[in-house]
């Protein structure tokens, strides 16, 4: 269930009625500030329902720059840089585009621990490397703290590989008939198995055909599934 309310009182007070017992993430967000916390709701309430104080803050800004591994001419205007909060305890900052000079700026990033993703890469480009203050943030998570107004964290340096691979094929069922709607999953071998950014998925079309693009060079296992829950692989 999802509960929503808006504060209509000058002192910022709010009330959310009819909340079922359970564990929730309670968040508040304006155009420029946000805050969230995890709460446990039990019933029956004692004399008074739970009281929560939400302290809004504007978050921090994370600048960055994207470069290519070669001098090929590629239009990166459709590319988006995302930070995804691992604990689901804070709203994710909005994804941002890349300027012509390769720079970007993530705004209103709230305290938490984040995973970096880069989406909508054209052709067979792929996320090759990402470093912040000398730390590989594809092998490690990105911690974001909070220490006051106008905080600007260290920049992210992102490298996009231009030598990505591509796999095309056809899926057949046990009767040797082309199978549409099958999920194809490409999983890296060895130490790279923990690198979720290198996993690739595709869905076969009505003729059983599929194409996976932007594959990081390396060794993989290819799986096909006819019925699988999301992310169960």
C-alpha positions as CSV (number, residue, x, y, z in Angstrom):
1,X,0.0,0.0,0.0
2,X,1.1,3.6,-0.6
3,X,-0.1,6.5,1.5
4,X,0.2,10.1,0.6
5,X,-0.6,13.4,2.3
6,X,0.1,17.1,2.1
7,X,0.8,19.3,5.0
8,X,-1.9,22.0,5.1
9,X,-1.0,23.6,8.4
10,X,1.4,26.6,8.9
11,X,3.5,24.7,11.4
12,X,4.1,21.8,9.0
13,X,2.0,19.3,10.9
14,X,0.5,16.4,9.0
15,X,-1.5,13.2,9.6
16,X,-1.8,10.0,7.6
17,X,-4.9,8.0,8.6
18,X,-5.7,4.3,8.0
19,X,-2.1,3.1,8.0
20,X,-1.9,-0.7,8.2
21,X,0.5,-2.3,10.7
22,X,4.0,-2.8,9.2
23,X,7.4,-1.3,8.3
24,X,7.4,1.8,6.1
25,X,9.6,4.4,4.6
26,X,8.2,7.8,5.5
27,X,9.5,10.6,3.2
28,X,8.8,14.2,2.6
29,X,10.0,16.1,-0.5
30,X,9.7,19.6,-2.0
31,X,11.1,20.9,-5.2
32,X,14.5,21.4,-3.6
33,X,14.6,19.4,-0.4
34,X,13.8,16.0,0.9
35,X,14.1,13.6,3.8
36,X,13.0,10.1,4.7
37,X,13.2,7.6,7.5
38,X,12.1,4.0,8.2
39,X,9.3,3.6,10.8
40,X,7.5,0.7,12.4
41,X,3.7,1.0,12.8
42,X,2.0,-1.2,15.4
43,X,-1.6,-1.6,16.3
44,X,-3.4,-1.0,18.5
45,X,-1.8,2.4,19.1
46,X,-1.2,3.5,22.7
47,X,-2.8,6.8,23.8
48,X,-1.1,8.7,21.0
49,X,-0.1,7.5,17.4
50,X,3.6,7.6,16.4
51,X,5.1,11.1,16.1
52,X,7.8,11.6,13.4
53,X,9.9,14.7,12.8
54,X,11.0,15.1,9.2
55,X,13.9,17.5,8.8
56,X,14.1,18.6,5.2
57,X,17.5,19.4,3.7
58,X,18.6,20.4,0.2
59,X,21.1,17.4,-0.2
60,X,24.4,17.8,-2.0
61,X,25.6,18.3,-5.6
62,X,27.8,15.7,-7.3
63,X,29.6,17.0,-10.4
64,X,31.2,14.7,-13.0
65,X,32.6,14.2,-16.4
66,X,32.1,11.6,-19.1
67,X,34.9,10.7,-21.6
68,X,35.2,8.0,-24.3
69,X,37.9,5.5,-24.6
70,X,38.6,6.4,-28.2
71,X,38.2,9.5,-30.5
72,X,35.1,8.2,-32.3
73,X,32.4,10.8,-32.8
74,X,29.3,9.8,-30.7
75,X,26.3,11.8,-29.8
76,X,25.8,11.4,-26.0
77,X,22.9,13.8,-25.6
78,X,20.4,10.9,-24.9
79,X,22.6,9.4,-22.2
80,X,21.5,9.6,-18.6
81,X,23.5,9.3,-15.4
82,X,21.6,7.8,-12.4
83,X,22.3,7.3,-8.7
84,X,20.1,4.6,-7.1
85,X,19.9,4.4,-3.3
86,X,20.7,0.9,-2.2
87,X,18.7,0.9,1.1
88,X,15.5,2.4,-0.5
89,X,15.4,4.8,2.5
90,X,15.7,8.0,0.4
91,X,14.3,9.2,-2.9
92,X,16.7,8.8,-5.8
93,X,18.0,12.0,-7.3
94,X,16.6,12.7,-10.8
95,X,18.8,11.3,-13.6
96,X,20.8,13.9,-15.5
97,X,22.0,14.4,-19.1
98,X,25.5,15.1,-20.3
99,X,26.5,18.5,-21.7
100,X,28.4,18.9,-25.0
101,X,31.7,19.1,-23.1
102,X,31.0,15.9,-21.2
103,X,30.1,17.4,-17.9
104,X,27.1,16.7,-15.7
105,X,25.8,17.7,-12.3
106,X,23.6,15.5,-10.0
107,X,21.5,17.7,-7.7
108,X,19.7,17.3,-4.4
109,X,21.5,14.0,-3.6
110,X,20.4,13.0,-0.1
111,X,22.6,11.2,2.5
112,X,22.8,7.5,1.7
113,X,24.7,4.8,-0.2
114,X,24.3,4.7,-4.0
115,X,24.9,2.6,-7.1
116,X,25.9,4.4,-10.3
117,X,24.3,3.5,-13.5
118,X,24.5,5.0,-17.0
119,X,21.6,4.4,-19.4
120,X,20.5,5.0,-23.0
121,X,24.0,4.5,-24.3
122,X,23.9,4.5,-28.1
123,X,25.3,1.8,-30.5
124,X,27.5,-0.7,-28.5
125,X,28.9,1.7,-26.0
126,X,29.2,0.5,-22.4
127,X,30.1,1.8,-18.9
128,X,33.8,1.0,-18.7
129,X,35.0,2.7,-15.5
130,X,33.9,5.2,-12.9
131,X,36.1,6.7,-10.3
132,X,35.6,9.1,-7.4
133,X,38.6,10.3,-5.4
134,X,40.6,7.4,-6.6
135,X,38.0,4.8,-5.7
136,X,36.4,2.5,-8.3
137,X,32.7,3.1,-7.7
138,X,31.7,0.2,-9.9
139,X,33.4,-2.2,-7.5
140,X,32.3,-0.1,-4.4
141,X,29.2,1.9,-3.6
142,X,29.1,5.7,-3.4
143,X,28.6,7.0,0.2
144,X,27.0,10.4,0.5
145,X,27.0,12.3,3.8
146,X,25.6,15.5,5.0
147,X,27.4,18.3,6.9
148,X,25.5,21.5,6.2
149,X,24.5,23.9,3.4
150,X,26.2,24.2,0.0
151,X,28.1,20.9,0.3
152,X,29.6,19.8,-3.0
153,X,31.1,16.3,-3.1
154,X,34.1,15.1,-5.0
155,X,33.5,14.7,-8.8
156,X,32.8,11.4,-10.6
157,X,35.0,10.5,-13.6
158,X,33.1,8.2,-15.9
159,X,34.7,6.4,-18.9
160,X,32.5,5.0,-21.6
161,X,34.0,2.1,-23.7
162,X,33.6,2.2,-27.4
163,X,34.6,-1.4,-28.2
164,X,31.5,-3.2,-26.9
165,X,30.3,-6.5,-28.3
166,X,27.0,-7.7,-29.7
167,X,25.2,-11.0,-29.7
168,X,22.3,-12.0,-31.9
169,X,20.4,-15.3,-31.8
170,X,17.2,-17.2,-31.8
171,X,15.5,-19.0,-28.9
172,X,13.7,-22.4,-29.5
173,X,11.5,-24.3,-27.1
174,X,11.5,-28.0,-26.4
175,X,9.5,-28.7,-29.6
176,X,12.2,-26.8,-31.6
177,X,9.8,-24.0,-32.3
178,X,10.9,-20.3,-32.1
179,X,10.0,-19.0,-28.7
180,X,8.8,-15.4,-28.3
181,X,8.8,-13.6,-25.0
182,X,11.7,-15.5,-23.6
183,X,14.1,-13.7,-21.3
184,X,17.8,-13.9,-22.3
185,X,20.4,-13.2,-19.7
186,X,24.1,-12.7,-20.2
187,X,26.1,-13.2,-17.0
188,X,29.9,-12.5,-16.7
189,X,32.2,-15.3,-15.6
190,X,34.8,-15.3,-12.8
191,X,35.5,-12.3,-10.6
192,X,33.3,-10.1,-12.9
193,X,30.2,-12.1,-11.8
194,X,29.7,-9.5,-8.9
195,X,29.7,-6.7,-11.4
196,X,25.9,-6.1,-11.9
197,X,26.8,-3.3,-14.5
198,X,28.1,-6.0,-16.8
199,X,24.9,-8.1,-16.8
200,X,22.8,-7.8,-19.9
201,X,19.2,-9.0,-20.6
202,X,16.9,-9.1,-23.6
203,X,13.5,-10.4,-24.6
204,X,13.0,-12.5,-27.7
205,X,10.5,-11.3,-30.3
206,X,7.6,-13.2,-31.8
207,X,10.1,-15.1,-34.1
208,X,12.3,-16.0,-31.1
209,X,15.0,-13.6,-32.2
210,X,17.0,-11.4,-29.9
211,X,20.0,-9.0,-29.8
212,X,22.1,-7.9,-26.9
213,X,24.3,-4.8,-27.4
214,X,26.9,-2.9,-25.5
215,X,28.6,-6.0,-24.0
216,X,31.8,-5.4,-22.0
217,X,34.6,-7.6,-23.5
218,X,35.0,-10.7,-21.5
219,X,33.8,-14.2,-20.8
220,X,30.1,-14.9,-20.2
221,X,27.4,-17.5,-19.8
222,X,24.2,-17.1,-21.8
223,X,20.9,-18.2,-20.3
224,X,17.3,-18.4,-21.6
225,X,14.2,-18.5,-19.5
226,X,10.6,-19.0,-20.6
227,X,9.1,-17.9,-17.2
228,X,11.1,-16.1,-14.6
229,X,10.2,-13.5,-11.9
230,X,11.9,-10.1,-12.4
231,X,15.6,-10.2,-11.4
232,X,15.4,-13.8,-10.2
233,X,18.4,-14.7,-12.3
